[in-house]
Each structure stands twice: as C-alpha cells, then as structure tokens.
Amino acid sequence: MLARGKAGRLYVEIFEDRKALGEKAAADAARAIAACIKAKGWCSVIFAAAPSQNEFLEALSRCGIESDGIVDFSKVHAYHMDEYAGLPADAPQSFGSFLKRSIFDKVPFGRVEYLNGCAEDLEEEARRYGQLLREDPPDLVFMGIGENGHIAFNDPHVARFDDPVSVKVVSLDEICRMQQVHDGCFDSLEKVPEQALTLTVPTLFAAKRLFCMVPAATKAEAVQKTVMGEIREQVPASVMRMHHQAALYLDPDSGKKLLEAGFGKE
C-alpha cells in the first residue's frame, strides 16, 4: 500500500496497482457481506457496472466459488445502480449485461433485479425499481466515481443530496458520455445514449456501507475534488465524506494528485 488516510469520515487507501486495489476491496466486501448474512440472513447489494470495477468483481466472484470462499451468494440480493435508456438489455454496453458477464452469471445469487432501460414508460420503471429498494433496503453499495465526479448517473447538473425520489430518469452530460468512449464501451460520442435511469444520491447514501473502487489516471482530478475539495452537489462523490462507513480504493494513477499533495503521510 502506498498511502492511507481519512477525509472527513471517508477512509482512503492507495494501492500499488489495480490488481491489489481490486483484491483488497473484494476481501473487505466479502467480509462485510458475510457479516450481514450472519446478522440478518441475507444481504442486499447495489453494484456499479464499469470497466473500473473489473478487478474488484473478478476477485469478489472468487470469494463465492473457491474452496475457501466466505460468501454464500445464494443469500445475496443484487441490484444495479443505473442503466442506459433505450439500449437493448442484451447489448454489450448495457449495465445489466455487463454485470451478468462479470459476476451475476458466475456465482449463484439468491436474487438479481434488473433495471429495464427499454421500458415503455421510464418514469414508471423508476417507480417500480424504487419500490423494490424500499421493500429490500440496500446494505452495501459497490460503486465508482465518474470523470465528472458522478456516482451512478448522478451527474453534477442533476445530482441532489436531498433528492425526494429513489430512482429517476436523467440526461447525461457530455463529460459522462465521453467517459464511455474513453472506457472503450462505445466507438463515438454519437453512439452513447443521452438518457439513463439512475439510483439517486440518497438511495446510495442510505446503505450501511459504501465501497468505492476507482482506478485510472482519467479519474485523478475527480478523486482530488472528492477527497480534498468542497462537499457539494457539483462533485457528487464528495458526499461520501459524510457517510458513517465509506471506503475509497485507489491506484497510483487515480490517486496521483493525492500522493503529490502528501495525502496519508505523517
């Protein structure tokens, strides 16, 4: 580990590389899932879908299928935090499709609930998914941070720390849409959908624990603002500094500006 420290209530760790980041985050997450199952019989989890989560999801899936695995995934209820509007569910860029490939089809989840971005009435779909989350409140959130500081698809222009709804339809800003091109998910900006469904900031914040995995140099500025800037809706991820139990996992690229500023040094 290169550095560790706290920003408000947010615990921050910077690892040697993406692999170490993913493995440590997965080990911490697996223990949290197991503790939750022991306490109440099941665990409800919200997953992010993005290339930034690859190492974490791969390591977490092994916690349930290796002989020394500690997670009984049959007692895990899985949700995802956002989905493009109008993109077919089987499209490779679909977040539901991504999570199926990355973890949902690798281990036997007790329950998986998908957001339907192709619903005829997106507002009704938002209400339907919000009701599911109210009936089965999330225990844990596994998330990332966007290049513009977003969490889920709460871009700065639509993020509200006091949002009155659980799930909503949003327009995506250009920085967010270009990130999907940078990540190799789409060939060009024109192919990236302009609308999406997203869980809101209060929905994510209400979980008992937040685990945020953020590798890559393209996230360095957003990470710096999240950790060292003002807590404000223009940097949605900064809200994590007020959560009672949140952890941010970085690599040397995403944590570069923090390291340069001496973060985590005595």
Residue frames as qw, qx, qy, qz and C-alpha x, y, z in Angstrom:
[[0.000, 0.888, 0.461, 0.000, 0.00, 0.00, 0.00],
 [0.439, 0.429, -0.002, 0.789, 1.27, 3.46, -0.94],
 [0.060, -0.195, 0.300, -0.932, -0.82, 5.60, 1.41],
 [0.311, -0.564, -0.759, -0.102, -3.88, 5.62, 3.63],
 [0.061, -0.023, -0.321, 0.945, -5.76, 8.34, 5.42],
 [0.072, 0.637, 0.748, -0.172, -9.16, 9.89, 6.12],
 [0.004, -0.188, -0.214, -0.958, -11.06, 12.77, 4.53],
 [0.607, -0.283, 0.031, -0.742, -13.91, 13.61, 6.83],
 [0.787, -0.193, 0.498, -0.308, -15.41, 10.21, 7.58],
 [0.860, 0.470, -0.148, -0.133, -14.18, 8.71, 4.29],
 [0.681, -0.471, 0.507, 0.240, -11.39, 6.16, 4.61],
 [0.599, 0.745, -0.235, -0.173, -8.96, 6.27, 1.66],
 [0.735, -0.346, 0.513, 0.277, -6.37, 3.70, 0.59],
 [0.494, 0.748, -0.344, -0.279, -3.96, 3.95, -2.36],
 [0.904, -0.138, 0.396, 0.085, -2.58, 0.65, -3.65],
 [0.389, -0.439, 0.585, 0.560, 0.38, -0.33, -5.81],
 [0.103, 0.074, -0.715, -0.688, -1.74, -1.29, -8.82],
 [0.621, -0.087, -0.211, -0.750, -5.27, -2.10, -9.98],
 [0.691, -0.060, -0.718, -0.059, -4.96, -5.78, -9.07],
 [0.306, -0.064, -0.687, 0.655, -4.03, -5.03, -5.46],
 [0.318, -0.043, 0.123, -0.939, -6.86, -2.47, -5.30],
 [0.693, -0.071, -0.431, -0.574, -9.42, -4.98, -6.54],
 [0.635, -0.064, -0.754, 0.154, -8.29, -7.81, -4.29],
 [0.146, -0.046, -0.596, 0.788, -8.26, -5.73, -1.10],
 [0.442, -0.024, 0.011, -0.896, -11.64, -4.16, -1.87],
 [0.720, -0.063, -0.572, -0.389, -13.11, -7.60, -2.63],
 [0.484, -0.058, -0.775, 0.402, -11.72, -9.08, 0.57],
 [0.085, 0.049, 0.430, -0.897, -13.22, -6.23, 2.61],
 [0.569, 0.004, -0.217, -0.793, -16.52, -6.50, 0.74],
 [0.645, -0.052, -0.749, -0.141, -16.70, -10.28, 1.18],
 [0.271, -0.109, -0.740, 0.606, -16.28, -9.94, 4.94],
 [0.281, 0.079, 0.203, -0.935, -19.00, -7.29, 5.03],
 [0.649, -0.016, -0.481, -0.590, -21.40, -9.49, 3.04],
 [0.563, -0.078, -0.810, 0.145, -20.71, -12.48, 5.28],
 [0.085, -0.092, -0.597, 0.792, -21.26, -10.39, 8.43],
 [0.452, 0.041, -0.051, -0.890, -24.54, -9.04, 7.06],
 [0.678, -0.043, -0.643, -0.354, -25.78, -12.54, 6.21],
 [0.417, -0.081, -0.796, 0.432, -24.84, -13.75, 9.68],
 [0.072, 0.084, 0.418, -0.902, -26.72, -10.85, 11.26],
 [0.522, 0.268, 0.216, -0.781, -29.98, -10.95, 9.32],
 [0.724, 0.195, 0.658, -0.070, -29.95, -13.97, 7.00],
 [0.631, 0.571, 0.373, 0.370, -29.36, -12.17, 3.71],
 [0.301, -0.520, 0.092, 0.794, -27.56, -9.16, 2.27],
 [0.475, 0.801, 0.362, 0.028, -28.85, -6.64, -0.29],
 [0.491, -0.396, 0.304, 0.714, -26.15, -5.17, -2.51],
 [0.465, 0.856, 0.102, -0.202, -26.06, -2.48, -5.21],
 [0.722, -0.107, 0.397, 0.556, -23.44, -2.96, -7.93],
 [0.208, 0.781, -0.222, -0.546, -21.83, -0.46, -10.29],
 [0.837, 0.310, 0.399, 0.210, -21.13, -1.54, -13.86],
 [0.265, 0.930, -0.242, -0.085, -17.98, -0.15, -15.48],
 [0.792, 0.384, -0.382, 0.282, -14.51, -1.28, -16.58],
 [0.029, -0.644, 0.505, -0.574, -13.18, 0.35, -13.41],
 [0.738, -0.350, 0.362, -0.450, -14.87, -2.45, -11.46],
 [0.815, 0.307, -0.468, -0.150, -13.32, -5.35, -13.40],
 [0.377, 0.337, -0.767, 0.395, -10.60, -6.32, -10.93],
 [0.362, -0.186, 0.557, -0.724, -12.91, -5.95, -7.96],
 [0.829, 0.087, 0.024, -0.552, -15.74, -8.01, -9.49],
 [0.735, 0.319, -0.599, -0.008, -13.36, -10.76, -10.61],
 [0.183, 0.281, -0.774, 0.536, -11.86, -11.03, -7.12],
 [0.516, -0.101, 0.415, -0.742, -15.28, -10.87, -5.42],
 [0.850, 0.139, -0.264, -0.434, -16.69, -13.64, -7.61],
 [0.568, 0.280, -0.747, 0.202, -13.87, -15.91, -6.46],
 [0.191, -0.273, 0.640, -0.692, -14.96, -15.39, -2.84],
 [0.744, 0.029, 0.286, -0.603, -18.02, -17.48, -3.58],
 [0.904, 0.316, -0.190, -0.217, -16.69, -20.20, -5.85],
 [0.393, 0.501, -0.724, 0.266, -13.26, -21.11, -4.50],
 [0.672, -0.249, -0.689, 0.106, -13.00, -23.77, -1.83],
 [0.379, -0.274, -0.492, 0.734, -12.11, -21.20, 0.82],
 [0.087, -0.468, -0.297, -0.828, -14.79, -18.74, -0.28],
 [0.078, -0.196, -0.682, 0.701, -16.59, -16.98, 2.55],
 [0.386, 0.185, 0.030, -0.903, -19.65, -15.62, 0.74],
 [0.320, 0.336, 0.886, -0.008, -22.86, -17.61, 0.31],
 [0.094, 0.087, -0.325, -0.937, -24.14, -15.76, -2.75],
 [0.238, -0.416, -0.823, -0.305, -27.43, -17.65, -2.58],
 [0.291, -0.708, -0.540, 0.349, -28.25, -15.28, 0.27],
 [0.200, -0.337, 0.105, 0.914, -27.30, -12.12, -1.63],
 [0.377, 0.780, 0.493, -0.073, -29.89, -9.88, -3.32],
 [0.446, -0.151, 0.311, 0.825, -28.29, -7.96, -6.18],
 [0.294, 0.883, 0.326, -0.167, -29.31, -4.66, -7.78],
 [0.568, 0.141, 0.178, 0.791, -27.53, -2.36, -10.20],
 [0.166, -0.580, -0.301, 0.739, -27.35, 1.38, -9.81],
 [0.284, 0.621, -0.111, -0.722, -28.02, 2.66, -13.32],
 [0.580, 0.246, 0.725, 0.279, -28.92, 1.74, -16.88],
 [0.017, -0.141, 0.406, 0.903, -28.98, 3.45, -20.27],
 [0.545, 0.465, 0.405, -0.567, -32.35, 4.38, -21.68],
 [0.684, 0.607, -0.098, -0.393, -33.27, 2.71, -24.96],
 [0.192, 0.543, -0.810, -0.111, -30.33, 0.32, -25.10],
 [0.858, -0.068, -0.413, -0.298, -31.40, -3.33, -25.57],
 [0.733, -0.593, 0.290, -0.165, -30.82, -5.48, -22.50],
 [0.935, -0.018, 0.241, 0.261, -28.54, -7.82, -24.46],
 [0.421, 0.848, -0.179, 0.267, -26.38, -5.01, -25.85],
 [0.763, 0.012, -0.387, 0.518, -22.79, -5.46, -24.61],
 [0.148, 0.377, -0.236, 0.883, -22.79, -1.87, -23.28],
 [0.605, -0.585, -0.281, -0.462, -25.91, -2.47, -21.17],
 [0.147, -0.564, 0.635, -0.507, -25.01, -2.33, -17.50],
 [0.858, -0.143, 0.322, -0.374, -27.22, -5.29, -16.74],
 [0.907, 0.383, -0.169, 0.040, -25.44, -7.24, -19.47],
 [0.281, 0.666, -0.559, 0.406, -22.04, -6.14, -18.12],
 [0.441, -0.457, 0.595, -0.493, -22.87, -7.36, -14.62],
 [0.962, 0.074, 0.105, -0.241, -24.24, -10.66, -15.94],
 [0.772, 0.490, -0.341, 0.219, -20.90, -11.32, -17.64],
 [0.176, 0.640, -0.528, 0.530, -18.78, -10.01, -14.79],
 [0.098, -0.228, 0.797, -0.551, -20.42, -11.60, -11.75],
 [0.674, 0.004, 0.253, -0.694, -24.16, -12.36, -11.87],
 [0.906, 0.231, -0.245, -0.258, -23.68, -15.44, -14.08],
 [0.422, 0.482, -0.716, 0.278, -20.52, -16.55, -12.28],
 [0.049, 0.029, -0.839, 0.542, -21.99, -17.22, -8.86],
 [0.233, -0.473, -0.808, -0.264, -25.50, -18.30, -7.77],
 [0.128, -0.157, 0.251, -0.946, -27.15, -15.12, -6.44],
 [0.139, 0.367, 0.847, -0.359, -30.33, -15.61, -4.49],
 [0.282, 0.822, 0.474, -0.144, -31.98, -12.72, -6.31],
 [0.336, -0.113, 0.299, 0.886, -30.98, -10.35, -9.13],
 [0.251, 0.800, 0.478, -0.261, -33.16, -7.38, -10.05],
 [0.454, 0.121, 0.387, 0.794, -32.51, -5.56, -13.34],
 [0.184, 0.615, 0.117, -0.758, -33.36, -2.02, -14.33],
 [0.560, 0.457, 0.640, 0.260, -35.20, -2.05, -17.65],
 [0.126, -0.452, 0.175, 0.865, -33.85, 0.76, -19.81],
 [0.086, -0.089, -0.704, -0.699, -36.19, -0.26, -22.63],
 [0.096, 0.492, 0.774, -0.387, -39.36, 0.08, -20.58],
 [0.150, 0.645, 0.548, 0.511, -42.18, 1.77, -22.46],
 [0.261, -0.899, -0.102, -0.337, -42.64, 4.17, -19.53],
 [0.554, 0.303, -0.504, 0.588, -39.29, 5.03, -17.93],
 [0.267, -0.466, 0.323, -0.779, -40.87, 7.02, -15.12],
 [0.881, -0.256, -0.030, -0.396, -42.97, 4.00, -14.17],
 [0.860, 0.157, -0.404, 0.270, -39.87, 1.79, -14.35],
 [0.191, 0.455, -0.470, 0.732, -38.11, 4.19, -11.97],
 [0.588, -0.397, 0.223, -0.668, -41.03, 3.92, -9.56],
 [0.958, -0.057, -0.234, -0.152, -41.08, 0.12, -9.85],
 [0.706, 0.248, -0.473, 0.466, -37.38, -0.23, -9.08],
 [0.073, -0.485, 0.386, -0.781, -37.59, 2.32, -6.29],
 [0.787, -0.345, 0.040, -0.510, -40.34, 0.28, -4.66],
 [0.916, 0.058, -0.370, 0.147, -38.15, -2.84, -4.78],
 [0.438, 0.349, -0.462, 0.687, -35.40, -0.94, -2.97],
 [0.390, -0.460, 0.254, -0.756, -37.79, 0.38, -0.35],
 [0.920, -0.219, -0.090, -0.312, -39.02, -3.16, 0.31],
 [0.936, -0.084, -0.057, 0.336, -35.45, -4.52, 0.45],
 [0.054, -0.982, 0.178, 0.037, -33.22, -1.64, 1.64],
 [0.735, 0.492, -0.373, 0.280, -29.61, -1.97, 0.45],
 [0.764, -0.598, 0.000, 0.241, -27.00, -2.98, 3.00],
 [0.540, -0.409, 0.373, 0.634, -23.92, -2.39, 0.84],
 [0.536, 0.827, 0.041, -0.163, -23.05, -0.36, -2.25],
 [0.677, -0.185, 0.422, 0.574, -20.16, -1.23, -4.58],
 [0.324, 0.912, 0.224, -0.116, -19.51, 1.84, -6.68],
 [0.630, 0.120, 0.152, 0.752, -17.10, 4.01, -8.67],
 [0.019, -0.761, -0.120, 0.638, -16.60, 7.68, -9.47],
 [0.630, 0.665, 0.328, 0.229, -17.04, 9.22, -12.91],
 [0.544, 0.206, 0.063, 0.811, -14.63, 11.61, -14.60],
 [0.108, -0.596, -0.129, -0.785, -17.03, 14.43, -13.72],
 [0.100, -0.222, 0.660, -0.711, -17.34, 13.25, -10.11],
 [0.707, -0.169, -0.204, -0.655, -20.64, 11.47, -10.63],
 [0.237, -0.119, 0.932, -0.246, -21.84, 8.49, -8.61],
 [0.500, 0.474, 0.724, -0.044, -24.18, 6.19, -10.53],
 [0.333, 0.470, 0.433, 0.694, -25.55, 8.53, -13.23],
 [0.211, -0.903, -0.301, 0.223, -25.96, 11.45, -10.86],
 [0.531, 0.384, 0.078, 0.751, -24.00, 13.92, -13.00],
 [0.230, -0.179, -0.326, 0.899, -23.34, 17.34, -11.46],
 [0.233, -0.110, -0.215, -0.942, -26.25, 19.01, -13.24],
 [0.663, -0.314, -0.461, -0.499, -28.83, 16.51, -11.90],
 [0.527, -0.085, -0.737, 0.415, -27.31, 15.39, -8.58],
 [0.403, -0.652, 0.024, -0.642, -29.27, 16.27, -5.45],
 [0.187, 0.204, -0.835, 0.476, -28.13, 15.31, -1.98],
 [0.351, 0.149, 0.613, -0.692, -31.77, 15.67, -0.86],
 [0.326, 0.019, -0.683, -0.654, -33.41, 14.01, -3.86],
 [0.605, -0.085, 0.385, -0.692, -37.00, 13.11, -2.95],
 [0.917, 0.208, -0.115, -0.321, -37.14, 10.00, -5.17],
 [0.779, -0.367, 0.493, 0.123, -35.24, 6.70, -5.05],
 [0.544, 0.071, 0.633, 0.546, -34.73, 6.23, -8.80],
 [0.302, 0.779, 0.154, -0.527, -35.10, 8.78, -11.60],
 [0.705, 0.525, 0.315, 0.357, -34.68, 9.39, -15.31],
 [0.277, -0.780, 0.134, 0.545, -31.77, 11.72, -16.11],
 [0.628, 0.766, -0.104, 0.085, -30.00, 13.32, -19.03],
 [0.834, -0.252, 0.086, 0.483, -26.27, 12.57, -19.26],
 [0.028, 0.925, -0.179, -0.334, -23.75, 15.38, -19.61],
 [0.689, 0.656, -0.306, -0.022, -21.07, 15.31, -22.31],
 [0.029, -0.632, 0.742, -0.221, -18.20, 14.53, -19.93],
 [0.679, -0.111, 0.653, -0.316, -20.08, 11.50, -18.67],
 [0.856, 0.459, 0.151, -0.184, -20.90, 10.34, -22.18],
 [0.453, 0.743, -0.488, 0.056, -17.30, 10.85, -23.36],
 [0.393, -0.500, 0.738, -0.224, -16.12, 8.71, -20.45],
 [0.861, 0.148, 0.444, -0.197, -17.99, 5.81, -22.02],
 [0.706, 0.685, -0.177, 0.041, -15.92, 6.37, -25.17],
 [0.018, 0.743, -0.630, 0.225, -12.68, 6.63, -23.17],
 [0.622, -0.288, 0.677, -0.266, -13.56, 3.35, -21.47],
 [0.058, 0.224, -0.875, -0.426, -13.94, 1.67, -24.85],
 [0.393, 0.325, 0.785, -0.351, -17.64, 0.94, -24.37],
 [0.526, 0.762, 0.345, -0.154, -18.72, 2.95, -27.44],
 [0.674, 0.255, 0.283, 0.633, -16.90, 3.90, -30.64],
 [0.165, 0.353, 0.118, 0.913, -18.02, 7.52, -30.62],
 [0.126, 0.129, 0.463, -0.868, -19.95, 10.08, -28.60],
 [0.507, 0.051, -0.298, -0.807, -22.87, 9.91, -31.02],
 [0.610, -0.079, -0.765, -0.191, -23.48, 6.27, -30.11],
 [0.189, -0.086, -0.751, 0.626, -23.70, 6.91, -26.35],
 [0.190, -0.696, -0.666, -0.187, -27.31, 7.24, -25.14],
 [0.052, 0.478, -0.110, 0.870, -28.31, 10.66, -23.87],
 [0.608, -0.474, 0.111, -0.627, -30.66, 9.44, -21.14],
 [0.428, 0.106, -0.872, 0.214, -30.48, 6.87, -18.36],
 [0.693, -0.621, -0.254, -0.263, -32.16, 5.55, -15.25],
 [0.386, 0.384, -0.609, 0.577, -30.20, 6.05, -12.03],
 [0.567, -0.589, -0.519, 0.251, -30.50, 5.41, -8.34],
 [0.007, -0.918, 0.007, -0.398, -30.33, 8.79, -6.62],
 [0.249, 0.520, -0.580, 0.575, -27.70, 10.04, -4.19],
 [0.523, -0.400, 0.440, -0.611, -29.86, 9.49, -1.06],
 [0.967, 0.027, -0.088, -0.237, -30.63, 5.93, -2.18],
 [0.730, 0.363, -0.460, 0.351, -26.92, 5.11, -2.40],
 [0.030, 0.530, -0.492, 0.690, -26.09, 7.06, 0.76],
 [0.727, -0.383, 0.133, -0.554, -28.70, 5.18, 2.79],
 [0.888, 0.079, -0.448, 0.066, -26.77, 1.89, 2.58],
 [0.736, -0.666, 0.017, 0.120, -24.95, 0.82, 5.72],
 [0.551, -0.495, 0.407, 0.535, -21.57, 0.72, 3.96],
 [0.573, 0.800, -0.067, -0.162, -20.12, 2.16, 0.76],
 [0.697, -0.269, 0.467, 0.474, -17.18, 0.61, -1.10],
 [0.441, 0.867, -0.003, -0.231, -15.84, 2.82, -3.90],
 [0.753, -0.141, 0.442, 0.467, -13.26, 1.41, -6.34],
 [0.353, 0.922, 0.037, -0.154, -11.59, 4.00, -8.59],
 [0.677, -0.224, 0.387, 0.584, -8.52, 3.16, -10.70],
 [0.543, 0.536, 0.413, 0.497, -7.08, 5.03, -13.74],
 [0.334, -0.139, -0.009, 0.932, -5.49, 8.39, -14.45],
 [0.102, -0.453, -0.476, -0.747, -8.67, 9.74, -16.06],
 [0.510, -0.700, -0.483, -0.123, -10.20, 9.82, -12.55],
 [0.553, -0.068, -0.365, 0.746, -7.35, 11.67, -10.80],
 [0.047, -0.275, 0.028, -0.960, -8.95, 15.11, -10.89],
 [0.625, -0.448, -0.359, -0.528, -12.35, 13.81, -9.79],
 [0.760, -0.296, -0.499, 0.291, -10.69, 11.91, -6.93],
 [0.350, 0.079, -0.282, 0.890, -8.82, 15.02, -5.80],
 [0.303, -0.347, -0.095, -0.883, -12.03, 17.06, -5.74],
 [0.742, -0.385, -0.489, -0.249, -13.87, 14.26, -3.96],
 [0.746, -0.275, -0.431, 0.427, -11.27, 13.95, -1.22],
 [0.446, -0.197, -0.177, 0.855, -9.86, 17.47, -0.90],
 [0.041, -0.329, -0.292, -0.897, -12.49, 19.84, -2.33],
 [0.416, -0.089, 0.321, -0.846, -15.76, 21.16, -1.01],
 [0.194, 0.271, 0.940, -0.078, -18.61, 18.78, -0.26],
 [0.363, 0.432, 0.034, -0.825, -21.13, 19.93, -2.86],
 [0.764, 0.388, 0.469, -0.215, -23.51, 18.63, -5.46],
 [0.485, 0.789, -0.311, -0.214, -21.21, 19.81, -8.28],
 [0.258, 0.425, -0.864, 0.075, -18.90, 16.98, -7.12],
 [0.805, -0.287, -0.203, -0.477, -21.49, 14.33, -6.28],
 [0.812, 0.010, -0.536, 0.232, -18.92, 11.81, -4.98],
 [0.127, 0.425, -0.475, 0.760, -17.85, 14.27, -2.26],
 [0.685, -0.435, -0.026, -0.584, -20.95, 13.24, -0.30],
 [0.861, -0.048, -0.489, 0.130, -19.09, 10.07, 0.70],
 [0.318, 0.323, -0.509, 0.732, -17.07, 12.13, 3.16],
 [0.440, -0.319, 0.271, -0.795, -20.22, 12.46, 5.28],
 [0.845, -0.117, -0.431, -0.294, -21.17, 8.77, 5.25],
 [0.641, -0.637, 0.354, -0.242, -20.69, 6.90, 8.52],
 [0.700, -0.290, 0.627, 0.180, -18.86, 3.98, 6.88],
 [0.706, 0.705, 0.012, -0.074, -17.39, 4.55, 3.41],
 [0.625, -0.439, 0.464, 0.449, -14.09, 3.46, 1.89],
 [0.538, 0.802, -0.143, -0.216, -12.33, 4.67, -1.27],
 [0.806, -0.194, 0.448, 0.334, -9.85, 2.35, -3.00],
 [0.364, 0.883, -0.180, -0.234, -7.36, 3.95, -5.44],
 [0.886, 0.109, 0.115, 0.436, -4.37, 3.01, -7.57],
 [0.461, -0.378, 0.075, 0.799, -1.29, 5.23, -8.20],
 [0.166, 0.302, 0.488, 0.802, -2.91, 6.77, -11.28],
 [0.274, -0.738, -0.495, -0.367, -6.24, 7.77, -9.75],
 [0.578, -0.748, -0.222, 0.239, -4.51, 8.76, -6.52],
 [0.636, 0.296, -0.012, 0.713, -1.68, 10.69, -8.17],
 [0.016, -0.701, -0.008, -0.713, -2.84, 14.15, -7.11],
 [0.713, -0.675, -0.056, -0.180, -3.41, 12.97, -3.56],
 [0.878, -0.155, -0.032, 0.452, 0.09, 11.49, -3.40],
 [0.429, 0.483, 0.011, 0.763, 1.57, 14.69, -4.79],
 [0.288, -0.739, -0.006, -0.608, -0.23, 16.65, -2.07],
 [0.114, 0.357, -0.774, 0.510, 1.18, 14.36, 0.60],
 [0.751, -0.287, -0.045, -0.593, -2.13, 12.74, 1.50],
 [0.962, -0.186, -0.193, -0.059, -1.76, 9.96, 4.06],
 [0.615, 0.322, -0.432, 0.576, 1.74, 10.98, 5.10],
 [0.554, -0.676, -0.368, 0.316, 2.51, 11.65, 8.74]]
